[in-house]
Amino acid sequence: MPKLTLSFKGRVIDVHHLAQGDTLIGRDSDCTLFIDSLAVAPKQILIKLDGAGSHLIAQDKNHPVLINRKVVETTDLVHGDIIQIGKHTLSYAEDALEPGGKLRTEASSVEEEETGEEVESWSIFPNIDPATATDTSLPQEGMLQIMSGDHIGRIIPLNHNLTRIGRAGSDCAIIALRNDGYFLSHLEGPVSPSINEEKIGEESRLLQDGDIIHVGGTQMQFHLIGSQTQ
């Protein structure tokens, strides 16, 4: 099921799972996804979800909608799209973890993100047993937000069991999803990643909501969606 992650100034505010049919986004309190901001139109975006995908339609010409920094009136959304609405951002992603604790296995993938970092993910779920997994036994969903460079603000959902960050042959790290949370480890390269300016060396460190991570020349912030500290 697709989802939208709502952020303001780099801080995750809410996560909304899209249902089949229409999702209306705007400042009006009767909108499906309500954003309390004068910079947002009363009704600014309509998203139609059907068997063919998610289709975005801008609703107010006086309040342009930007996707990946380009103004659009109508488009089909794809995984990783960043929607700018007023001073807020919406990150569109496809879930690997279905609501209700059911796991959907996907094939391995390697994506070249616009950040310039290579992100490789595996969805084999070796650490979580689908037969016994429940909402309470699964960790909160994590994500990374780019904090430096040309793509500052871009969000990388951590919706796979293993996510490698960095290019092969250079400084790389891996984030592993386990039953008790997300763990960062040094994978290869002469310089280990750091958490809050502390090198982790060859240890595997549990990530906490708000941690600042450096991998190579890229700074990122780790978020736990739904964390009580937000």
One Martini backbone bead per residue (centre of mass of N, CA, C, O) as a GRO file, in nm:
protein
  230
    1MET     BB    1   0.094   0.037   0.025
    2PRO     BB    2   0.082   0.350  -0.012
    3LYS     BB    3   0.267   0.652   0.099
    4LEU     BB    4   0.274   0.950   0.312
    5THR     BB    5   0.533   1.178   0.417
    6LEU     BB    6   0.516   1.429   0.654
    7SER     BB    7   0.702   1.742   0.639
    8PHE     BB    8   0.883   1.995   0.854
    9LYS     BB    9   1.185   2.101   0.844
   10GLY     BB   10   1.276   1.778   0.862
   11ARG     BB   11   1.008   1.694   1.018
   12VAL     BB   12   0.819   1.442   1.115
   13ILE     BB   13   0.456   1.423   1.138
   14ASP     BB   14   0.335   1.212   0.915
   15VAL     BB   15   0.148   0.910   0.814
   16HIS     BB   16  -0.012   0.815   0.498
   17HIS     BB   17  -0.230   0.581   0.386
   18LEU     BB   18  -0.340   0.480   0.088
   19ALA     BB   19  -0.648   0.456  -0.058
   20GLN     BB   20  -0.882   0.368  -0.242
   21GLY     BB   21  -0.914   0.640  -0.441
   22ASP     BB   22  -0.959   0.942  -0.276
   23THR     BB   23  -0.714   1.208  -0.195
   24LEU     BB   24  -0.730   1.497   0.003
   25ILE     BB   25  -0.522   1.796   0.001
   26GLY     BB   26  -0.523   2.040   0.278
   27ARG     BB   27  -0.664   2.302   0.488
   28ASP     BB   28  -0.910   2.164   0.512
   29SER     BB   29  -1.066   1.971   0.756
   30ASP     BB   30  -1.205   1.768   0.526
   31CYS     BB   31  -0.954   1.650   0.455
   32THR     BB   32  -0.778   1.371   0.444
   33LEU     BB   33  -0.515   1.564   0.438
   34PHE     BB   34  -0.427   1.776   0.692
   35ILE     BB   35  -0.290   2.119   0.662
   36ASP     BB   36  -0.182   2.363   0.899
   37SER     BB   37  -0.157   2.612   0.650
   38LEU     BB   38  -0.142   2.914   0.470
   39ALA     BB   39   0.043   2.786   0.230
   40VAL     BB   40  -0.214   2.618   0.193
   41ALA     BB   41  -0.462   2.508   0.029
   42PRO     BB   42  -0.768   2.400   0.088
   43LYS     BB   43  -0.739   2.259  -0.212
   44GLN     BB   44  -0.450   2.110  -0.372
   45ILE     BB   45  -0.469   1.781  -0.368
   46LEU     BB   46  -0.524   1.495  -0.586
   47ILE     BB   47  -0.545   1.141  -0.517
   48LYS     BB   48  -0.553   0.856  -0.731
   49LEU     BB   49  -0.631   0.516  -0.648
   50ASP     BB   50  -0.541   0.232  -0.845
   51GLY     BB   51  -0.438  -0.037  -1.033
   52ALA     BB   52  -0.222   0.171  -1.187
   53GLY     BB   53  -0.205   0.379  -0.939
   54SER     BB   54  -0.083   0.709  -0.869
   55HIS     BB   55  -0.274   1.016  -0.911
   56LEU     BB   56  -0.192   1.351  -0.969
   57ILE     BB   57  -0.392   1.658  -0.889
   58ALA     BB   58  -0.414   1.976  -0.925
   59GLN     BB   59  -0.645   2.236  -0.767
   60ASP     BB   60  -0.453   2.514  -0.756
   61LYS     BB   61  -0.310   2.770  -0.938
   62ASN     BB   62  -0.212   2.950  -0.679
   63HIS     BB   63  -0.090   2.649  -0.583
   64PRO     BB   64   0.175   2.506  -0.653
   65VAL     BB   65   0.313   2.190  -0.757
   66LEU     BB   66   0.599   2.007  -0.646
   67ILE     BB   67   0.814   1.767  -0.818
   68ASN     BB   68   1.128   1.755  -0.790
   69ARG     BB   69   1.123   2.085  -0.852
   70LYS     BB   70   0.856   2.053  -1.033
   71VAL     BB   71   0.596   2.169  -1.200
   72VAL     BB   72   0.262   2.034  -1.160
   73GLU     BB   73  -0.070   1.908  -1.253
   74THR     BB   74  -0.010   1.607  -1.369
   75THR     BB   75   0.063   1.271  -1.232
   76ASP     BB   76   0.259   0.991  -1.179
   77LEU     BB   77   0.357   0.821  -0.914
   78VAL     BB   78   0.676   0.750  -0.762
   79HIS     BB   79   0.915   0.618  -0.601
   80GLY     BB   80   1.055   0.903  -0.419
   81ASP     BB   81   0.877   1.128  -0.433
   82ILE     BB   82   0.877   1.493  -0.397
   83ILE     BB   83   0.639   1.697  -0.236
   84GLN     BB   84   0.554   2.038  -0.268
   85ILE     BB   85   0.365   2.208   0.006
   86GLY     BB   86   0.463   2.477   0.060
   87LYS     BB   87   0.650   2.406   0.361
   88HIS     BB   88   0.596   2.118   0.275
   89THR     BB   89   0.650   1.759   0.267
   90LEU     BB   90   0.602   1.473   0.041
   91SER     BB   91   0.659   1.129   0.064
   92TYR     BB   92   0.670   0.875  -0.176
   93ALA     BB   93   0.573   0.528  -0.106
   94GLU     BB   94   0.638   0.187  -0.100
   95ASP     BB   95   0.546  -0.080   0.076
   96ALA     BB   96   0.694  -0.368   0.244
   97LEU     BB   97   0.493  -0.304   0.487
   98GLU     BB   98   0.204  -0.407   0.576
   99PRO     BB   99  -0.067  -0.357   0.721
  100GLY     BB  100  -0.082  -0.573   1.010
  101GLY     BB  101   0.215  -0.728   0.972
  102LYS     BB  102   0.241  -0.792   0.675
  103LEU     BB  103   0.465  -0.943   0.454
  104ARG     BB  104   0.628  -0.825   0.154
  105THR     BB  105   0.799  -0.979  -0.083
  106GLU     BB  106   1.093  -0.876  -0.252
  107ALA     BB  107   1.310  -0.809  -0.470
  108SER     BB  108   1.603  -0.736  -0.535
  109SER     BB  109   1.774  -0.408  -0.521
  110VAL     BB  110   1.912  -0.136  -0.727
  111GLU     BB  111   1.962   0.210  -0.651
  112GLU     BB  112   1.997   0.534  -0.803
  113GLU     BB  113   2.013   0.802  -0.642
  114GLU     BB  114   1.999   1.154  -0.650
  115THR     BB  115   2.233   1.174  -0.431
  116GLY     BB  116   2.467   0.957  -0.548
  117GLU     BB  117   2.376   0.717  -0.396
  118GLU     BB  118   2.397   0.383  -0.336
  119VAL     BB  119   2.105   0.168  -0.304
  120GLU     BB  120   2.082  -0.142  -0.133
  121SER     BB  121   1.825  -0.402  -0.129
  122TRP     BB  122   1.672  -0.641   0.097
  123SER     BB  123   1.364  -0.876   0.113
  124ILE     BB  124   1.410  -1.157   0.309
  125PHE     BB  125   1.366  -1.153   0.616
  126PRO     BB  126   1.574  -1.305   0.840
  127ASN     BB  127   1.469  -1.158   1.134
  128ILE     BB  128   1.161  -1.207   1.042
  129ASP     BB  129   0.866  -1.377   1.125
  130PRO     BB  130   0.568  -1.395   0.957
  131ALA     BB  131   0.413  -1.598   1.155
  132THR     BB  132   0.480  -1.391   1.426
  133ALA     BB  133   0.416  -1.124   1.332
  134THR     BB  134   0.350  -0.800   1.476
  135ASP     BB  135   0.289  -0.483   1.556
  136THR     BB  136   0.455  -0.508   1.837
  137SER     BB  137   0.718  -0.672   1.721
  138LEU     BB  138   0.767  -0.444   1.538
  139PRO     BB  139   0.934  -0.199   1.429
  140GLN     BB  140   0.967   0.099   1.358
  141GLU     BB  141   0.970   0.307   1.101
  142GLY     BB  142   1.229   0.403   0.883
  143MET     BB  143   1.443   0.694   0.798
  144LEU     BB  144   1.611   0.907   0.564
  145GLN     BB  145   1.767   1.238   0.567
  146ILE     BB  146   1.901   1.469   0.378
  147MET     BB  147   2.159   1.728   0.498
  148SER     BB  148   2.329   1.740   0.223
  149GLY     BB  149   2.361   1.903  -0.056
  150ASP     BB  150   2.155   1.906  -0.339
  151HIS     BB  151   1.946   1.684  -0.170
  152ILE     BB  152   1.816   1.827   0.045
  153GLY     BB  153   1.540   1.645   0.205
  154ARG     BB  154   1.566   1.377   0.111
  155ILE     BB  155   1.401   1.056   0.114
  156ILE     BB  156   1.479   0.730   0.273
  157PRO     BB  157   1.333   0.446   0.291
  158LEU     BB  158   1.337   0.169   0.542
  159ASN     BB  159   1.180  -0.109   0.368
  160HIS     BB  160   1.421  -0.306   0.442
  161ASN     BB  161   1.640  -0.521   0.581
  162LEU     BB  162   1.865  -0.417   0.371
  163THR     BB  163   2.084  -0.118   0.356
  164ARG     BB  164   2.294   0.027   0.126
  165ILE     BB  165   2.541   0.291   0.166
  166GLY     BB  166   2.704   0.351  -0.115
  167ARG     BB  167   2.980   0.290  -0.300
  168ALA     BB  168   3.152   0.073  -0.450
  169GLY     BB  169   3.485   0.115  -0.316
  170SER     BB  170   3.383   0.284  -0.082
  171ASP     BB  171   3.220   0.438   0.155
  172CYS     BB  172   3.030   0.205   0.351
  173ALA     BB  173   2.698   0.114   0.458
  174ILE     BB  174   2.471  -0.062   0.688
  175ILE     BB  175   2.117  -0.130   0.729
  176ALA     BB  176   1.953  -0.318   0.981
  177LEU     BB  177   1.660  -0.507   1.025
  178ARG     BB  178   1.530  -0.575   1.339
  179ASN     BB  179   1.339  -0.651   1.608
  180ASP     BB  180   1.504  -0.399   1.779
  181GLY     BB  181   1.586  -0.249   1.501
  182TYR     BB  182   1.829  -0.022   1.378
  183PHE     BB  183   2.150  -0.101   1.220
  184LEU     BB  184   2.479   0.027   1.206
  185SER     BB  185   2.739  -0.049   0.957
  186HIS     BB  186   3.045  -0.127   0.844
  187LEU     BB  187   3.149  -0.231   0.518
  188GLU     BB  188   3.343  -0.014   0.358
  189GLY     BB  189   3.634   0.142   0.375
  190PRO     BB  190   3.847   0.364   0.553
  191VAL     BB  191   3.576   0.506   0.659
  192SER     BB  192   3.373   0.525   0.906
  193PRO     BB  193   3.092   0.575   1.031
  194SER     BB  194   2.876   0.818   1.192
  195ILE     BB  195   2.735   0.913   1.521
  196ASN     BB  196   2.728   1.208   1.636
  197GLU     BB  197   3.053   1.230   1.565
  198GLU     BB  198   3.089   0.908   1.607
  199LYS     BB  199   3.273   0.654   1.555
  200ILE     BB  200   3.199   0.299   1.503
  201GLY     BB  201   3.366   0.127   1.339
  202GLU     BB  202   3.304  -0.230   1.384
  203GLU     BB  203   3.040  -0.167   1.493
  204SER     BB  204   2.700  -0.216   1.595
  205ARG     BB  205   2.441   0.035   1.583
  206LEU     BB  206   2.180   0.168   1.740
  207LEU     BB  207   1.922   0.357   1.630
  208GLN     BB  208   1.806   0.686   1.689
  209ASP     BB  209   1.601   0.928   1.704
  210GLY     BB  210   1.789   1.190   1.535
  211ASP     BB  211   2.028   1.082   1.417
  212ILE     BB  212   2.355   1.159   1.297
  213ILE     BB  213   2.483   1.072   0.974
  214HIS     BB  214   2.800   0.956   0.834
  215VAL     BB  215   2.866   0.889   0.478
  216GLY     BB  216   3.122   0.998   0.382
  217GLY     BB  217   2.991   1.307   0.242
  218THR     BB  218   2.717   1.230   0.394
  219GLN     BB  219   2.435   1.373   0.553
  220MET     BB  220   2.213   1.224   0.798
  221GLN     BB  221   1.877   1.154   0.920
  222PHE     BB  222   1.717   0.970   1.167
  223HIS     BB  223   1.387   0.819   1.157
  224LEU     BB  224   1.099   0.749   1.361
  225ILE     BB  225   0.794   0.659   1.295
  226GLY     BB  226   0.605   0.748   1.579
  227SER     BB  227   0.771   0.873   1.777
  228GLN     BB  228   0.758   1.009   2.102
  229THR     BB  229   0.988   1.240   2.035
  230GLN     BB  230   0.814   1.410   1.808
   0.00000   0.00000   0.00000
